């Protein structure tokens, strides 16, 4: 795979967080000299990438993104937020590199700003199915993950209940995606609010009207 990408040993080793000499030994077939963690990273790469063409294309794009800039604090914080607001390299392969760039562009902003960046981006909207949530057919996936994973944590302390999740999902109906033509036979996904899909009814959140 790295040969197809035309990566040097130094670049491949950086992506795998391995010493260059260790990666070179693995490439020559001396897998037994690599530690357990290194083997796990190589195995995960094989499972996640090689078996799926879309994921392979996505992984290549992400690799080039990582290698195009120095490893500074902005890149590290950007990767932290990409992990916190994670999406899928297979379900939204066409949008996730742009999503990573959008998060990186907001690493110095407030949590509200980076949360808004994630919530509005087509990669997140499609990944957690909010793009197809509409009045009369509410999809709670994103509302649930927004509260449980992105902001408040799980509900063991009962900060919120299922009705709160449903209220958030209703408030976000109409937050969809359009595919805009940018060239011949080329479209790019973008956020779009669809008024006709939005549920305008009054709702309660955390026991009272927001």
N, C-alpha and C positions, 0 to 999 in steps of 0.2 A: 504493500500500500504506500509506504513512504517512497519507494522507488518511483511509483506512478506519479506521486506528487513532486518528485525531483527535489526532495529535501536532503540536505547534507546531514551527516551523522550528528553533528553538533545541534542542528535544529530539531531532529527527531528526539535526541536525548533530552533536550529542553522540554519538549512537549510531554515526555513520559516521566520527567523528573528523575532521570537516571544519569549517572556519570557517563561520559562519552565512551570510555573504554568498556564499561559494562554493556552498553548498547551494542558496541562493535562486536563483543564476544557473542551476544545473543544472535546478532545477524549472521554470524559465521556458524551458528549451530550449537554453541556452548551454553545452552540454556541452564544446565545444572549449576553454573557458577553465579546465577542471579538469585538474590534473596527472595523471600516469600512475597513481600510487598511489591517488588518489581515484577514478579511473575503475575501477580494479581492484576496490575495495571495493564500488562500486555494482553492478558486473557480478556479483560473487560473491553479493551480496545477492539479485539477481534470479534467479540460477541456483538458489541454495539455498532460497529462500523462496517466490517467486511461483508456481513450478511445482508446489508440493506443499501441499495444504490443511493437513495435519497440521503440517508444518514452519512454515507461516505462523502457525498458532495458537500453536505453541511460541515462535516468534520474538516474537510480540506479548507473550506472558506474560513472556519474558525481558526484553524492552524495559521493561515496566512494573516488573519487579523492579529493574532497574538504575536507573530513574528515581525509584524510591520512596525511595532513600536517598542521602545525600551520598557523593561519591567520596572515601572515606577509605582509610587503609591496610588496614583489614579487607576492604573491597570489592576492593582490588587483589590482596591475597593470596588471597582467595577465588576470584578469577578465575584466578589462577595454578594453584591446585589443581584447578579445574574443567578447565583445559587439560591438566594432567598426568594426571588420572583421567577423561579425556573419554569421553563416551557419544555417542549419536546422537539428533538432533532428530526423526528420522523413525521409527526403530525403537522408541524408547521415549518418544515425545512425551507420553504420559499421565503419566510419572513424572519427567521430567528437570528440571522446575522445582523440585519438591520435593527432588530430588537436589542441585541448586545451593544451595538453602537449607541442607540438611544439611551440606554442605561448608563453607559460610560460618560455620555455627554452631561449627565446630571449628578455625577458622583459628589460634587461639592454643594449640591442643593439641599433643601430640607427633606425630611422623610415624606412629607405631604407631596412635594414636587416629584420625587422619584416614584412614589406610589401612583400618582396621577399619570406619569409617563408609562408605567407598566399597564395600568388599567385601560388606557386609551389605545395601546398598541395592538395592531391586528394579530400579532403572534399570541398574546395572552388571550385576547377575545375569542380567537378560534380554538386555542388549546383547551380552554375551560368552558367552551360552548356558549359563552355569553352572546356571541354574534347571532345565534339562532333563538335567543330568549325573547319572547314577545308577549304582549297582552293576550291572555287566554291560553298561553303555552309557556309558562314560566320555567326556565331552566335554572336550578339553584346551584349548579356546580361552582361558578365563579363567586357567587355570594358567600357560599360556605368556605371556600378556600381563602377568600379575602379576609374573613373574620378569623378563621382558625389558624391559617398559616402565615398570612401576610401582616396581620395587625394584632389581634387580641389574644391569640393562642387558643388552645383547646378549651372546651366548655366545662372542665372539671370544677372550676371555681364559680360556674354559673353566672358569668358576666352577661351571657346572652342565651337565648333558647332558639328553637327551630323557627318560631314566628319571627324573630329578629332576622334570621338568615333569609327567610322568605321575603320580608320587607325590603332588605337590601337588594335581593334579586329583582324584585318588582321595580325598585327605584332605578335599576340599571337596564331595564328593558329599553330597547331602541338603540342601545350602544352597539353599533354593528360595524361592518366592514364593507367597503366598496373596492372594486378592482378597477383602477384607472389606467387607461391606455397611455403609455409613455413612448411607444414606438410601434412599428408594424409587428403584430403578433406578440407584443410584449405588454404585460400589465403588472402594475404594482399595487399591493394592498394598502389601504389607508383607512383611518378611522372615519366613521360617518354616523351621525345621529338620525335615526329614522323615526320621525314623529308619530307616524301611523302605527308603529310597533310598541310605542311607549305606553305603560300603564299609568294614567294620570290620577288614579284614585288616591285619596288621603290614606296615610299609613301611620302606624305606630312603630317606634324603634326604642328598645330598652324601656318599654312601658309607657311611653308618652310620645306625642307628636314631635318630630324633629324640627 
